[in-house]
Amino acid sequence: QVQLVGSGGGLVQAGASLRLSCAASGRTFSMSPMAVAWFRQAPGKERDFVAAISWNGATTAYADSVKGRFTISRDNAKNTVNLQMDELKPEDTAVYYCAAKETYGNIRLSTYNYEHWGQGTQVTVSS
């Protein structure tokens, strides 16, 4: 069983930074190869891809809307994946979810590819 807990959200002003963390327990990142992604969902909208990282950190992918502002990284020994979010904009406001897929393969960008999900952490960016 894989349990994911996302944390680090909050209320910030435009231009500020936040660092989200996704911590795994049960069957962890150090025990099983897992691609990890962050998705976000604003009120009344679908859950959208934000960023993803391969099981060993060698490959990353970003949504165009966050490229150059967000950075995803991982520390498998600490069983965490982080999302550094800089230059935040009001349109980044959403609930952010981390998700994991047990695979050595290529990272995926769709919610349908991920089998384990965290509970979500709220990010609110005021203008």
Secondary structure, DSSP 8 states (H G I E B T S, - for coil): -EEEEEE--EEEETT--EEEEEEEEES-TTTS-EEEEEEEE-TTS-EEEEEEE-TTSS-EEE-TTTTTTEEEEEEGGGTEEEEEE-S--GGG-EEEEEEEEE-SS----SGGG--EE---EEEEEE-
